[in-house]
C-alpha cells in the first residue's frame, strides 16, 4: 500500500461508523447508496459522524460526497468545522409549546 493510498484517521473512523450502520466493511470508493445505505441511514450516519468527530458537517455532505473517500477528504480539508465548545445539542422532544419555549430561550 502506498502512502497516498493509506486510509486517513478520518477515513478509518468514518469507515467504522459506516460499518456499524451497514453491518459490513465498505469499499472507500463505493457509493453509499450502491452499498445499501438509504437516505434515512445517511441522516443517522451524519449524526454519528458529527458526534464522534465533534464537527458541524452540513446534512447534505453525505449526499454531495457520496462515498467514504470523498467524505473523508471533505472532513480532512475542514469541510466539517469544529464545534464551538459552548454549542450544545438538545433533543427535539416534547410538545410544540415546549419546543417553541426552547427556541425562545435560545433567542430564535
OpenMM code with the backbone's topology and positions (N, CA, C; nanometers):
from openmm import Vec3, app, unit

residues = "UNK UNK UNK UNK UNK UNK UNK UNK UNK UNK UNK UNK UNK UNK UNK UNK UNK UNK UNK UNK UNK UNK UNK UNK UNK UNK UNK UNK UNK UNK UNK UNK UNK UNK UNK UNK UNK UNK UNK UNK UNK UNK UNK UNK UNK UNK UNK UNK UNK UNK UNK UNK UNK UNK UNK UNK UNK UNK UNK UNK UNK UNK UNK UNK UNK UNK UNK UNK UNK UNK UNK UNK UNK UNK UNK UNK UNK UNK UNK UNK UNK UNK UNK UNK UNK UNK UNK UNK UNK UNK UNK UNK UNK UNK UNK UNK UNK UNK UNK UNK UNK UNK UNK UNK UNK UNK UNK UNK".split()
positions = [
    Vec3(0.0851, -0.1180, 0.0000),
    Vec3(0.0000, 0.0000, 0.0000),
    Vec3(0.0894, 0.1239, 0.0000),
    Vec3(0.0670, 0.2160, -0.0920),
    Vec3(0.1472, 0.3376, -0.0981),
    Vec3(0.0985, 0.4343, 0.0076),
    Vec3(0.1845, 0.5331, 0.0375),
    Vec3(0.1472, 0.6333, 0.1376),
    Vec3(0.0184, 0.7036, 0.0971),
    Vec3(0.0053, 0.7370, -0.0321),
    Vec3(-0.1120, 0.8098, -0.0797),
    Vec3(-0.2400, 0.7273, -0.0675),
    Vec3(-0.2282, 0.5947, -0.0704),
    Vec3(-0.3486, 0.5127, -0.0652),
    Vec3(-0.3842, 0.4658, 0.0759),
    Vec3(-0.3019, 0.5001, 0.1751),
    Vec3(-0.3331, 0.4617, 0.3132),
    Vec3(-0.4542, 0.5393, 0.3630),
    Vec3(-0.5412, 0.4731, 0.4360),
    Vec3(-0.6574, 0.5453, 0.4887),
    Vec3(-0.6153, 0.6493, 0.5925),
    Vec3(-0.6843, 0.7620, 0.5909),
    Vec3(-0.6585, 0.8665, 0.6899),
    Vec3(-0.7298, 0.8303, 0.8198),
    Vec3(-0.6948, 0.9020, 0.9269),
    Vec3(-0.7637, 0.8803, 1.0549),
    Vec3(-0.9133, 0.9045, 1.0397),
    Vec3(-0.9478, 1.0130, 0.9659),
    Vec3(-1.0895, 1.0427, 0.9444),
    Vec3(-1.1565, 0.9284, 0.8694),
    Vec3(-1.0876, 0.8794, 0.7663),
    Vec3(-1.1455, 0.7721, 0.6860),
    Vec3(-1.1650, 0.6456, 0.7696),
    Vec3(-1.0691, 0.6139, 0.8543),
    Vec3(-1.0826, 0.4945, 0.9397),
    Vec3(-1.2008, 0.5088, 1.0353),
    Vec3(-1.2129, 0.6254, 1.0984),
    Vec3(-1.3224, 0.6463, 1.1928),
    Vec3(-1.4572, 0.6440, 1.1211),
    Vec3(-1.4663, 0.7151, 1.0091),
    Vec3(-1.5917, 0.7172, 0.9340),
    Vec3(-1.6232, 0.5763, 0.8832),
    Vec3(-1.5203, 0.5024, 0.8399),
    Vec3(-1.5410, 0.3645, 0.7933),
    Vec3(-1.5986, 0.2774, 0.9047),
    Vec3(-1.5489, 0.2947, 1.0265),
    Vec3(-1.6019, 0.2180, 1.1402),
    Vec3(-1.7489, 0.2512, 1.1649),
    Vec3(-1.7827, 0.3794, 1.1541),
    Vec3(-1.9211, 0.4208, 1.1761),
    Vec3(-2.0124, 0.3660, 1.0666),
    Vec3(-1.9641, 0.3691, 0.9413),
    Vec3(-2.0421, 0.3143, 0.8301),
    Vec3(-2.0604, 0.1643, 0.8487),
    Vec3(-1.9537, 0.0970, 0.8874),
    Vec3(-1.9602, -0.0480, 0.9062),
    Vec3(-2.0639, -0.0852, 1.0120),
    Vec3(-2.0728, -0.0055, 1.1173),
    Vec3(-2.1742, -0.0316, 1.2206),
    Vec3(-2.3150, -0.0205, 1.1635),
    Vec3(-2.3371, 0.0808, 1.0800),
    Vec3(-2.4698, 0.1012, 1.0201),
    Vec3(-2.4998, -0.0033, 0.9136),
    Vec3(-2.3977, -0.0382, 0.8348),
    Vec3(-2.4157, -0.1283, 0.7211),
    Vec3(-2.4041, -0.2754, 0.7605),
    Vec3(-2.3271, -0.3018, 0.8643),
    Vec3(-2.3083, -0.4390, 0.9085),
    Vec3(-2.1951, -0.5121, 0.8388),
    Vec3(-2.1159, -0.4383, 0.7608),
    Vec3(-2.0009, -0.4968, 0.6910),
    Vec3(-1.9071, -0.3846, 0.6471),
    Vec3(-1.7820, -0.4178, 0.6156),
    Vec3(-1.6880, -0.3155, 0.5677),
    Vec3(-1.7336, -0.2570, 0.4337),
    Vec3(-1.6878, -0.1361, 0.4055),
    Vec3(-1.7268, -0.0657, 0.2832),
    Vec3(-1.6036, -0.0258, 0.2039),
    Vec3(-1.6053, -0.0536, 0.0742),
    Vec3(-1.5001, -0.0076, -0.0163),
    Vec3(-1.5037, 0.1454, -0.0158),
    Vec3(-1.3894, 0.2132, 0.0009),
    Vec3(-1.3877, 0.3595, 0.0124),
    Vec3(-1.4435, 0.4343, -0.1087),
    Vec3(-1.4421, 0.3709, -0.2263),
    Vec3(-1.4900, 0.4385, -0.3469),
    Vec3(-1.6313, 0.3979, -0.3871),
    Vec3(-1.6936, 0.3090, -0.3121),
    Vec3(-1.8284, 0.2640, -0.3447),
    Vec3(-1.9303, 0.3655, -0.2941),
    Vec3(-2.0226, 0.4021, -0.3811),
    Vec3(-2.1288, 0.4960, -0.3469),
    Vec3(-2.2107, 0.4406, -0.2303),
    Vec3(-2.2440, 0.5279, -0.1352),
    Vec3(-2.3193, 0.4853, -0.0178),
    Vec3(-2.4496, 0.4134, -0.0558),
    Vec3(-2.5208, 0.4670, -0.1563),
    Vec3(-2.6471, 0.4055, -0.1968),
    Vec3(-2.6241, 0.2690, -0.2610),
    Vec3(-2.5210, 0.2590, -0.3440),
    Vec3(-2.4890, 0.1304, -0.4065),
    Vec3(-2.4482, 0.0274, -0.3014),
    Vec3(-2.3947, 0.0729, -0.1908),
    Vec3(-2.3531, -0.0167, -0.0824),
    Vec3(-2.4717, -0.0671, -0.0008),
    Vec3(-2.5876, -0.0041, -0.0192),
    Vec3(-2.7062, -0.0492, 0.0527),
    Vec3(-2.7590, 0.0481, 0.1561),
    Vec3(-2.6929, 0.1637, 0.1716),
    Vec3(-2.7442, 0.2647, 0.2644),
    Vec3(-2.8576, 0.3405, 0.1957),
    Vec3(-2.9464, 0.3982, 0.2738),
    Vec3(-3.0550, 0.4785, 0.2182),
    Vec3(-3.0533, 0.6167, 0.2833),
    Vec3(-3.1449, 0.7014, 0.2429),
    Vec3(-3.1470, 0.8396, 0.2929),
    Vec3(-3.1572, 0.8459, 0.4448),
    Vec3(-3.2427, 0.7652, 0.5026),
    Vec3(-3.2588, 0.7656, 0.6483),
    Vec3(-3.1300, 0.7216, 0.7170),
    Vec3(-3.0685, 0.6171, 0.6654),
    Vec3(-2.9436, 0.5686, 0.7243),
    Vec3(-2.8342, 0.6737, 0.7122),
    Vec3(-2.8322, 0.7478, 0.6000),
    Vec3(-2.7312, 0.8526, 0.5837),
    Vec3(-2.7517, 0.9657, 0.6842),
    Vec3(-2.8766, 0.9992, 0.7119),
    Vec3(-2.9041, 1.1026, 0.8129),
    Vec3(-2.8572, 1.0539, 0.9501),
    Vec3(-2.8827, 0.9281, 0.9814),
    Vec3(-2.8363, 0.8718, 1.1086),
    Vec3(-2.6834, 0.8669, 1.1128),
    Vec3(-2.6229, 0.8313, 1.0010),
    Vec3(-2.4771, 0.8276, 0.9919),
    Vec3(-2.4190, 0.9678, 1.0087),
    Vec3(-2.4853, 1.0672, 0.9526),
    Vec3(-2.4433, 1.2067, 0.9693),
    Vec3(-2.4364, 1.2413, 1.1179),
    Vec3(-2.5394, 1.2029, 1.1917),
    Vec3(-2.5396, 1.2278, 1.3366),
    Vec3(-2.4252, 1.1544, 1.4056),
    Vec3(-2.4012, 1.0293, 1.3651),
    Vec3(-2.2905, 0.9513, 1.4229),
    Vec3(-2.1571, 1.0223, 1.4008),
    Vec3(-2.1359, 1.0687, 1.2778),
    Vec3(-2.0084, 1.1312, 1.2408),
    Vec3(-1.9886, 1.2628, 1.3146),
    Vec3(-2.0910, 1.3480, 1.3144),
    Vec3(-2.0761, 1.4783, 1.3796),
    Vec3(-2.0540, 1.4628, 1.5296),
    Vec3(-2.1177, 1.3638, 1.5894),
    Vec3(-2.0983, 1.3386, 1.7322),
    Vec3(-1.9590, 1.2833, 1.7595),
    Vec3(-1.9175, 1.1841, 1.6825),
    Vec3(-1.7876, 1.1193, 1.7058),
    Vec3(-1.6704, 1.2131, 1.6806),
    Vec3(-1.6816, 1.2965, 1.5767),
    Vec3(-1.5707, 1.3859, 1.5416),
    Vec3(-1.5832, 1.5237, 1.6049),
    Vec3(-1.7012, 1.5559, 1.6578),
    Vec3(-1.7213, 1.6878, 1.7172),
    Vec3(-1.7159, 1.7993, 1.6151),
    Vec3(-1.7712, 1.7733, 1.4957),
    Vec3(-1.7700, 1.8732, 1.3892),
    Vec3(-1.9122, 1.9064, 1.3474),
    Vec3(-1.9278, 2.0264, 1.2905),
    Vec3(-2.0538, 2.0641, 1.2281),
    Vec3(-2.0383, 2.0354, 1.0803),
    Vec3(-2.1039, 1.9335, 1.0343),
    Vec3(-2.0975, 1.8898, 0.8960),
    Vec3(-2.2344, 1.9147, 0.8352),
    Vec3(-2.2408, 1.9798, 0.7184),
    Vec3(-2.3725, 2.0021, 0.6579),
    Vec3(-2.4466, 1.8696, 0.6392),
    Vec3(-2.5759, 1.8719, 0.6597),
    Vec3(-2.6553, 1.7495, 0.6450),
    Vec3(-2.6477, 1.6944, 0.5034),
    Vec3(-2.6209, 1.7800, 0.4075),
    Vec3(-2.6129, 1.7372, 0.2676),
    Vec3(-2.4786, 1.6747, 0.2320),
    Vec3(-2.3811, 1.6807, 0.3206),
    Vec3(-2.2449, 1.6350, 0.2886),
    Vec3(-2.2393, 1.4893, 0.2450),
    Vec3(-2.3200, 1.4040, 0.3047),
    Vec3(-2.3165, 1.2622, 0.2686),
    Vec3(-2.3827, 1.2355, 0.1342),
    Vec3(-2.4583, 1.3333, 0.0846),
    Vec3(-2.5198, 1.3201, -0.0470),
    Vec3(-2.4301, 1.3821, -0.1544),
    Vec3(-2.3618, 1.4912, -0.1210),
    Vec3(-2.2725, 1.5563, -0.2176),
    Vec3(-2.1344, 1.4931, -0.2207),
    Vec3(-2.1010, 1.4177, -0.1194),
    Vec3(-1.9743, 1.3430, -0.1109),
    Vec3(-2.0135, 1.1981, -0.0811),
    Vec3(-2.0645, 1.1268, -0.1844),
    Vec3(-2.1388, 1.0026, -0.1628),
    Vec3(-2.0586, 0.8743, -0.1441),
    Vec3(-1.9318, 0.8874, -0.1090),
    Vec3(-1.8562, 0.7665, -0.0757),
    Vec3(-1.7586, 0.7995, 0.0362),
    Vec3(-1.7039, 0.6969, 0.0938),
    Vec3(-1.6166, 0.7108, 0.2095),
    Vec3(-1.4944, 0.7971, 0.1802),
    Vec3(-1.4327, 0.7768, 0.0652),
    Vec3(-1.3119, 0.8523, 0.0302),
    Vec3(-1.3421, 1.0014, 0.0169),
    Vec3(-1.4490, 1.0355, -0.0556),
    Vec3(-1.4838, 1.1764, -0.0769),
    Vec3(-1.5252, 1.2436, 0.0534),
    Vec3(-1.6035, 1.1756, 0.1334),
    Vec3(-1.6480, 1.2327, 0.2605),
    Vec3(-1.5304, 1.2537, 0.3550),
    Vec3(-1.4399, 1.1591, 0.3586),
    Vec3(-1.3216, 1.1712, 0.4449),
    Vec3(-1.2336, 1.2877, 0.4020),
    Vec3(-1.2193, 1.3069, 0.2702),
    Vec3(-1.1412, 1.4217, 0.2198),
    Vec3(-1.2060, 1.5527, 0.2624),
    Vec3(-1.3379, 1.5603, 0.2493),
    Vec3(-1.4099, 1.6816, 0.2892),
    Vec3(-1.3832, 1.7138, 0.4357),
    Vec3(-1.3942, 1.6142, 0.5205),
    Vec3(-1.3727, 1.6351, 0.6639),
    Vec3(-1.2280, 1.6746, 0.6910),
    Vec3(-1.1335, 1.6059, 0.6271),
    Vec3(-0.9906, 1.6345, 0.6476),
    Vec3(-0.9535, 1.7741, 0.5999),
    Vec3(-1.0232, 1.8244, 0.4975),
    Vec3(-0.9945, 1.9572, 0.4431),
    Vec3(-1.0692, 2.0675, 0.5169),
    Vec3(-1.1374, 2.0323, 0.6243),
    Vec3(-1.2049, 2.1344, 0.7041),
    Vec3(-1.3494, 2.1559, 0.6668),
    Vec3(-1.4065, 2.0691, 0.5839),
    Vec3(-1.5470, 2.0813, 0.5464),
    Vec3(-1.6401, 2.0617, 0.6643),
    Vec3(-1.5909, 1.9931, 0.7644),
    Vec3(-1.6653, 1.9786, 0.8891),
    Vec3(-1.5951, 2.0647, 0.9924),
    Vec3(-1.6494, 2.1810, 1.0181),
    Vec3(-1.5875, 2.2744, 1.1119),
    Vec3(-1.6038, 2.2245, 1.2548),
    Vec3(-1.5004, 2.2411, 1.3343),
    Vec3(-1.5063, 2.2008, 1.4753),
    Vec3(-1.6158, 2.2799, 1.5453),
    Vec3(-1.6901, 2.2129, 1.6291),
    Vec3(-1.7965, 2.2786, 1.7045),
    Vec3(-1.7377, 2.3660, 1.8130),
    Vec3(-1.8043, 2.4775, 1.8360),
    Vec3(-1.7672, 2.5614, 1.9494),
    Vec3(-1.8003, 2.4841, 2.0763),
    Vec3(-1.7158, 2.4968, 2.1762),
    Vec3(-1.7378, 2.4209, 2.2996),
    Vec3(-1.8666, 2.4596, 2.3694),
    Vec3(-1.9142, 2.5805, 2.3437),
    Vec3(-2.0361, 2.6245, 2.4108),
    Vec3(-2.1610, 2.5719, 2.3419),
    Vec3(-2.1459, 2.5175, 2.2222),
    Vec3(-2.2612, 2.4662, 2.1496),
    Vec3(-2.3082, 2.3364, 2.2125),
    Vec3(-2.4369, 2.3315, 2.2449),
    Vec3(-2.4935, 2.2079, 2.2979),
    Vec3(-2.6134, 2.1704, 2.2120),
    Vec3(-2.6299, 2.0437, 2.1948),
    Vec3(-2.7461, 1.9942, 2.1227),
    Vec3(-2.8448, 1.9422, 2.2256),
    Vec3(-2.9675, 1.9841, 2.2094),
    Vec3(-3.0730, 1.9322, 2.2949),
    Vec3(-3.1616, 1.8421, 2.2102),
    Vec3(-3.2119, 1.7369, 2.2675),
    Vec3(-3.3010, 1.6507, 2.1903),
    Vec3(-3.4294, 1.7246, 2.1564),
    Vec3(-3.4797, 1.7002, 2.0374),
    Vec3(-3.6049, 1.7618, 1.9961),
    Vec3(-3.7165, 1.6659, 2.0347),
    Vec3(-3.7704, 1.6886, 2.1515),
    Vec3(-3.8804, 1.6067, 2.2012),
    Vec3(-3.9783, 1.6987, 2.2706),
    Vec3(-4.0945, 1.6490, 2.2959),
    Vec3(-4.1925, 1.7262, 2.3706),
    Vec3(-4.2957, 1.7891, 2.2800),
    Vec3(-4.3822, 1.8658, 2.3408),
    Vec3(-4.4905, 1.9282, 2.2670),
    Vec3(-4.4395, 2.0480, 2.1888),
    Vec3(-4.5225, 2.0962, 2.0990),
    Vec3(-4.4853, 2.2158, 2.0221),
    Vec3(-4.4590, 2.3333, 2.1154),
    Vec3(-4.5378, 2.3429, 2.2190),
    Vec3(-4.5199, 2.4520, 2.3144),
    Vec3(-4.3810, 2.4442, 2.3783),
    Vec3(-4.3392, 2.3228, 2.4171),
    Vec3(-4.2055, 2.3048, 2.4757),
    Vec3(-4.0962, 2.3425, 2.3766),
    Vec3(-4.1148, 2.3006, 2.2529),
    Vec3(-4.0144, 2.3302, 2.1501),
    Vec3(-4.0066, 2.4804, 2.1262),
    Vec3(-4.1229, 2.5467, 2.1170),
    Vec3(-4.1222, 2.6927, 2.0977),
    Vec3(-4.0544, 2.7627, 2.2152),
    Vec3(-4.0801, 2.7146, 2.3361),
    Vec3(-4.0172, 2.7749, 2.4546),
    Vec3(-3.8660, 2.7598, 2.4480),
    Vec3(-3.8173, 2.6433, 2.4050),
    Vec3(-3.6728, 2.6229, 2.3923),
    Vec3(-3.6127, 2.7153, 2.2874),
    Vec3(-3.6847, 2.7333, 2.1770),
    Vec3(-3.6353, 2.8231, 2.0725),
    Vec3(-3.6272, 2.9662, 2.1246),
    Vec3(-3.7272, 3.0088, 2.2014),
    Vec3(-3.7240, 3.1439, 2.2587),
    Vec3(-3.6066, 3.1589, 2.3548),
    Vec3(-3.5807, 3.0548, 2.4348),
    Vec3(-3.4668, 3.0581, 2.5278),
    Vec3(-3.3351, 3.0742, 2.4531),
    Vec3(-3.3278, 3.0124, 2.3362),
    Vec3(-3.2056, 3.0196, 2.2560),
    Vec3(-3.1989, 3.1477, 2.1734),
    Vec3(-3.3033, 3.2326, 2.1835),
    Vec3(-3.3027, 3.3599, 2.1123),
    Vec3(-3.3415, 3.3493, 1.9663),
    Vec3(-3.4175, 3.2488, 1.9315),
    Vec3(-3.4590, 3.2333, 1.7907),
    Vec3(-3.5994, 3.2802, 1.7709),
] * unit.nanometer
topology = app.Topology()
chain = topology.addChain("A")
for resn in residues:
    res = topology.addResidue(resn, chain)
    for name in ("N", "CA", "C"):
        topology.addAtom(name, app.Element.getBySymbol(name[0]), res)
